[in-house]
């Protein structure tokens, strides 16, 4: 290998590490400034979503009431405060441990940070008039939004349908085929009509009994209560179009 090329690669690597560490320093300064103002960003988990969209950040003050936080979540996600139950996922930090992140490899830093966040407790924030300060919530803690089961199912379904809409045709076919094959036990290429709901649920699509019956009536023309893979794929497409 060309030694000059190797030196260039090493220099670029060092520069990337230095930039990352500088960014961490600047973020630390920002959080310190916000702490003096008694304002910080708190992470809110949305269990009915997946990927990056599963979490939002909300600007809060220690004197904000739980109801005010719920109102902020409503502004961001459109979930009415009366439908929300907030859980505090509190991290137990070792006050005696003072890890030094700098000088460590990035993977090692991430591992140590994850270990520091493993001990947690979960508390229901059931007093809407109480302040964040009264629950001793800090910037290292996380709030988790819990919704009524039916609301959660509707939102999970909407999130899944949105995800399917962004897949390529091949990715879509592979995902539906994998779910279908779980219930096509005998490999006949068909599933029973009463298994449609379970197959949809395995995908993350929750349907009412009435919706399932309408789909069966629409596709089971010969009345044998058998649905093949192509019919099932078309069912999913119909649901994605909101025509079910």
ABEGO torsion letter per residue (X at the ends): XBAAAAAAAAAAAAAAAAAAAAAAAAAAAAAAAAAAAGBBBBBBBBAABBEAAABBBBBBBAABBAAAAAAAAAAAAGBBAAABBBBBBBBBBBAABBBBABGBBAAAAAAAAAAAAABBBBBBBABAABBAAAAGBBAABBBBBBBBAAAAAAAAAAAAAAAAAABBAAAAAAAAAAAAAAABAAGAGBBBAAAAAAAAAAAGBBBBAAAAAAAAAAABAAGAGBBBAAAAAAAAAAAAAGAX
